[in-house]
Each structure stands twice: as C-alpha cells, then as structure tokens.
C-alpha cells in the first residue's frame, strides 16, 4: 500500500527518505501532509521551540518588580497590578513546594 518516497527538505534542501512505515504512521495518526523537513531539521526546529518557550523568535516580556517577601528587585513575566504580592525566584520556589 505504501512505498518509500524521496522528499526534499524545505530548510536545508537535502533529499530525505519518507519510508513506507513512516507513511503508515502518518496515516494512522490522521496526518494528511507529508513532512516538509528532514529528520535533522525537524529535530533542530523542535529543540529551538523548546528553548524559546514555544515561540520561534518571540522573547518573553519581563517586568520590573520588588519582592513582597525580601524587598529585592526582580523581574517577572507579567505586569504586576499592585493588589497581589509578587515574589522573587528565591522566595517563590519555597512557597510553591510547601503547597504541594
């Protein structure tokens, strides 16, 4: 039913094999598109996604804050509203562990 195919990677331009077993796997999962990247470029892209927190070029915006516990200046990934306490990394981690 499936036969090996040679595809061209859209990132590096190298040819790679899309095997019959890979095609069968894609069909079982309901994927309708063939892979457009070779296994090496797919792995590199996946690693890049993981390292950037899910985005390819977007940096997380950080906001300045003062820790409600120790008074140390810190940055947080949200805009502090002023009506809830904000903690630095050192003060926040022990709080979350004790809540488990």
Secondary structure as UniProt FT lines:
FT   STRAND          5..8
FT   TURN            10..12
FT   STRAND          15..18
FT   HELIX           20..29
FT   HELIX           39..51
FT   TURN            52..54
FT   STRAND          63..66
FT   TURN            68..70
FT   STRAND          73..76
FT   HELIX           89..98
//
